[in-house]
Amino acid sequence: MVVQGRRIVRVVLAAVAGVALLAAAACGGAPAPEDRTITLYNAQHEDLGRLWVDEFTRQTGIPVQIRKGGDFELGNQLVAEGAASPADVFITENSPAMSLVSGAGLFAPVDPATRAQVPAQYSSNRGDWVGIAARTTVVVYNPSLVRADQLPASILEFAQPAWQGRIAFPPGGADFQAIVSAVNALNGDAATQQWLAGLKANGRIYQSNTATMQAVNRGEVPAGIIYHYYWYQDRAESGANSANTQLQFYTDGDAGGFLSVSGGGVLASSKRPAEAQQLLAFLAGAAGQQVLARSENLEYTVGAGVPANPALKPFAELRPPPVDLNALNGPKIVQMMQQAGLL
């Protein structure tokens, strides 16, 4: 009886120990799967960023946390954070913010296979970020107020007295500041300062690309300087903000045809560089570019030979001026615009 009792006690103790091990595993005692979550600083449009991230996670299983902000808001934040930044990947609407972070030496080299997916002119010549989308500068105009053949042959001519009160633009946003940076890269400081002074004297200022287009559509002003996709997005919807307007494309190398590139780069301080490089390869590659082409964003694709949305003017017809994207100096342009009284 004593032996049998001891055997029963041992069985009971073993069962209790088994239950304890199961409970410990349920409470985290067992090793958990590696957390592969990466953080994306997204200065692109929120809806496009979400489309990209959702498809990337679906394909790879890698979760992505998004922090949203403007181009220079997040660019300056990265510079301030330095190596302590929680960001793994940074994407923008325009390239000057990429140049800011690149100039601070905060990007890691992009994997060669990823760089090969994007034509060299749409990426950093330092090899530390690549283009993931693009938008072209256009003039939106109201044909009831100005004919196409009456528009100037160069965007620089909007600074002339003939355009007094007849040209609109949104100087406060990163979009227009990128356009100014292209004017500066192509024409130099003196010509840029003269152009800005002329716009200050002639122009009607609005808060955004959309507000500029709406003003032209209402007939408040004959023409405005914007990016193409605001017009195409509106035409794809109701056309309420663009029905009375058309677009003028500068395709002869003038700064008015500047193609602004949205960039993406991996932070050198990333705690998960392999996953971060994977996200960047996706954005610039066929899968990410197809997400862009199918989206309602209506920006141009630049990577992996994926055609843009067919509603857009064909990319091959744009013929933008050659601009060194890493030479676009955002802080300098802000200073020049402040000196001209536009900011």
Protein Blocks (a to p, Z undefined) as FASTA:
>chain_A
ZZmmmmmmmmmmmmmmmmmmmmmmmnopaccdddfbdcdddfbdfklmmmmmmmmmmmno
pacddddddfklmmmmmmmnmmmlcbfbdcdfbfklmmmmmmnopaccddfklmmmpcfk
lccfklpaccfbdcdddddddfklocfklpcfbfklmmpmklgoiaccdfkbmklmmmmm
mmmmmnojmlmmmmmmmmmmmmccdfbfklmmmmmmnopafbdcddfklmmmmmmmnomm
mmmgccdddfehpakloccdddddddfklcblmlmmmmmmmmmmmklmmmmmmmmnopac
fehhiacdfkbccfklnopadddfklpcfklmmmmmmmnopZZ
